């Protein structure tokens, strides 16, 4: 996937949450997509993708750690743009 620009809101949220642009691009390339019913699509790494990544690139998996629980929300219509990004909460 080519570089996708961030909206002002996404840029602000990523700065607040310490999310690097390289992690966003990685999630967009390797993650799965789910369309929500609010005009966006969510990209994230599921269990299968994380398992595959841990086997193929353990150093990358260790380097990014918790940031791999990132959810990136893009516009579903028109020119693609990152609306926001956040790290999912893990619940037991």
N, C-alpha and C positions, 0 to 999 in steps of 0.2 A: 504494500500500500504506500503510495507517495506521501510525503510530508503533509500533515493536516494541520491547518492553523488553529490557534486557540482563540476563543472569544475573550473579551476583556474580563468577564466573570471567571472563566476557566483559568486565565493567567493569574488573577488575584488569588483564587482558591489554591492553585498549585504552589504559589509562593508561600501562602500561609501554612500549607500542609507538607511542605518540603518534598514535593513530587517533581522529579526531574523529567525533562522533555524526552529523554532517551527511554525512560520506562514507559511513558505514554506510547511512543512509537512501537516499542517492543510488544506491548499489549495489543495494539491495533494490528500488528502483523501476525502474532501467534495465537491470539485469543479467539474465543467463540463469540458470536454476536446473537443478541436477543433483542427483538424489537419490542419497545414498550408501547403503550397505547396513548402516549402523550407527545408524539412527534419526535421521538428520539430512538436511538439504538444503543444498547449497552454492550461494551466489549469487556471481557474478563477472562481469566484463566480458570478453568474448572479443574477438578481433581485429576482427570486424565491428562490434561495438558501439563499440569504441574509435575505429575509423575514422570512423564516423558522428558520434561526439561531437567528434572533431577538426575535422570539416567544419562542423558546426552551431554549436559553441561553443568556438572555439580558446582563448579566455581562460580558460574553465573547465578545459580540458585542460592548459594551462600552469600554472594555479594549483595543481591537485591533483597533477600529475606522477606520481611513483612510487606514490602512494597509490591510483591507479586500478587497480593490480594486486592490490587487496584481495580476499580471499575471506572471505565472511561465512557462518557456519554457523548454521542455525536448526534448531529441533526440527521433526521431520516430523509428529509426532502431537500431539494436544492443543492447548493454547494456544500460539501462536507465541512463541518467545523466542530471542534471540540466544545461542548457546552460546559461541562464540568468534569471533574475527576475526584474520586474519593477512595479511601481504603476501607474495605468491608470490615465490619466487626465480626470477630469469631465468637460464636456462642457455643457453650458446651452441650 
